[in-house]
Amino acid sequence: MTFWEERIARPLNALHLDTARSKVWAFAVLALLLPAVVTLASYRRNPQPLDDTIAPELRSVSSETARQLNDWLTERLSDQRTAASSYVVAENLARMRPGSAGAQAVGRLRDYLNTVRERCTGCEALSVVDARGRAVASSAGHTSGMQPTLEKLNGLQTGDALLGEAYWDAGIGKPAIVLTVPIRQTDGRFLGAFAAKVNLRSVADMLQRLAPSEPGDVYLVTDEGKLVMRARVSSAEVMRTRLAKTTTQALFDKEGTSVVYKRADGREVVGTLRRVPQLHLAAVAELPREQAQRQVVRPAGSPGAILAALLAGVGLMAAGLGLFIVRPLGRLTKAAARVAAGDLSVDLPVVATGELGFLTQVFNTLVSRLRERESQAELERLSVTDALTGLYNRRHLMETLSSEAQRSRRLRRPFSVLLADVDHFKQYNDTNGHIAGDAALTKVADILRKTTRAVDCVARYGGEEFLVVLLETTVTTAVLVAERIRARVAAEAFGAGRMSLSIGVAECPAHGDTPETLIASADAAMYQAKAGGRDRVVAVDGQPEKAKQRRGDA
């Protein structure tokens, strides 16, 4: 038995300090008594102004403003990247060339930009710029100030976003900012930029909502001290205002703490700043200094002796907290970190009593259930995937098609399917063996997965047939995707030679509004590709036709 257990632990256990609450209360009493005994004889009260009386409130306002502004930016950039990743943008921008085809591509881009702008909150205008810095297409609205310089455009080729400076747009009568994201092909090649001019009205509403009560204020300021907008006013005049250089430096140097300074109107205030690094802005919350006054205690005795006594007392209490509470919690923290890293083999021994013991039991139960859920998730994954290729199986495919057909009828939004068949696969399989045939199917499946979007559904339909569901895609765009897939397979080197695909393309609801009729249409188009010499893409050109050849002829 250790000295701690014999001399200290036993007496403390006799006080029934076996719960976290009782231990915290005991140490709280000691924490109050010790400083009180030390300070009663050596301190005297003395009125003195304190600038950070309400510093917690200011820190809360500035931090929350910075957090919500960062969330606002993240949401806007996410929506913009989604719009820029559309096939409409990449395919039409890649087809830009003089003549009618280029004019048609510009028209499609302009229509798409206007559609996106109608759904985009705060978007004043959208623009597509090619890799040489030329504005190719733009939506309706005020497009001034949206053209990126060639230097910035070159920098965007390796970056993920380009953020302009906030400015007052006289054309819309509001503060605005230009956000630009890259446009890339599926292979990662840089095609150009997708720019959006966004007004800051929603940011102004956010400042009004978060601002402290009057006469307090919260505002946004650049790294150079230039004001962008205040909670209760947004104007060109505000954006021409600058903080004093000394004030700006003090706020940024002491980020997160209260700083006393004078405003332009001469009023002395207390302010706290929090940066928003991505936007090169900072949120400042301020209140008049007279609201931050209170009485403080000034030591009359020896500061060194008082500090030594306080440190000794705090050290003893910290040691006690560590033995009773912190150490068991540390074990739980390390175990939780292992679980977060994916290690579900954790099983903590229950050695404590009270809340910590119960918490350990609950933790073990939670880990056990996570293990069970992980096993169940793996079973569910296996039930909807093909064992050979790892693609979705036919059962999951039909469920997805049924769901998308219903959604297409309800929202009147088209989608397309590609039915692809490996040409001469039976001959390849008979000649090279089943192992080589399985490897070839796996490689074709991998090409299909890499040349389609994450939101699309790629499935093994049966044997050497694959079916791809392209969400919110017309037959025109689907043919381009199918041609890219066909060319990729034709150029790929397989172990025993080359392979090719015959692909049929159909659109819902134009070529069928049920899974069966849509697949039948794509199947008929696919057999037209077979009849036309294989290694080609054929789209349904009218009403769905029944396949006139047996699958054994494939």
Secondary structure as GFF3:
##gff-version 3
##sequence-region A 1 554
A	DSSP	alpha_helix	3	3	.	.	.	ID=ss1
A	DSSP	pi_helix	4	9	.	.	.	ID=ss2
A	DSSP	alpha_helix	10	14	.	.	.	ID=ss3
A	DSSP	alpha_helix	20	40	.	.	.	ID=ss4
A	DSSP	beta_strand	43	47	.	.	.	ID=ss5
A	DSSP	alpha_helix	55	84	.	.	.	ID=ss6
A	DSSP	alpha_helix	87	94	.	.	.	ID=ss7
A	DSSP	alpha_helix	100	119	.	.	.	ID=ss8
A	DSSP	beta_strand	123	130	.	.	.	ID=ss9
A	DSSP	beta_strand	135	138	.	.	.	ID=ss10
A	DSSP	alpha_helix	150	156	.	.	.	ID=ss11
A	DSSP	beta_strand	162	163	.	.	.	ID=ss12
A	DSSP	beta_strand	167	169	.	.	.	ID=ss13
A	DSSP	beta_strand	174	184	.	.	.	ID=ss14
A	DSSP	beta_strand	190	199	.	.	.	ID=ss15
A	DSSP	alpha_helix	201	210	.	.	.	ID=ss16
A	DSSP	beta_strand	217	222	.	.	.	ID=ss17
A	DSSP	beta_strand	227	230	.	.	.	ID=ss18
A	DSSP	alpha_helix	236	239	.	.	.	ID=ss19
A	DSSP	alpha_helix	245	253	.	.	.	ID=ss20
A	DSSP	beta_strand	259	262	.	.	.	ID=ss21
A	DSSP	beta_strand	268	276	.	.	.	ID=ss22
A	DSSP	three_ten_helix	277	279	.	.	.	ID=ss23
A	DSSP	beta_strand	281	288	.	.	.	ID=ss24
A	DSSP	three_ten_helix	289	292	.	.	.	ID=ss25
A	DSSP	beta_strand	295	299	.	.	.	ID=ss26
A	DSSP	alpha_helix	303	321	.	.	.	ID=ss27
A	DSSP	pi_helix	322	326	.	.	.	ID=ss28
A	DSSP	alpha_helix	327	340	.	.	.	ID=ss29
A	DSSP	alpha_helix	354	383	.	.	.	ID=ss30
A	DSSP	alpha_helix	394	411	.	.	.	ID=ss31
A	DSSP	beta_strand	415	422	.	.	.	ID=ss32
A	DSSP	alpha_helix	425	432	.	.	.	ID=ss33
A	DSSP	alpha_helix	434	450	.	.	.	ID=ss34
A	DSSP	beta_strand	457	462	.	.	.	ID=ss35
A	DSSP	beta_strand	465	470	.	.	.	ID=ss36
A	DSSP	alpha_helix	475	491	.	.	.	ID=ss37
A	DSSP	beta_strand	501	508	.	.	.	ID=ss38
A	DSSP	alpha_helix	515	531	.	.	.	ID=ss39
A	DSSP	beta_strand	537	539	.	.	.	ID=ss40
A	DSSP	three_ten_helix	551	553	.	.	.	ID=ss41
###
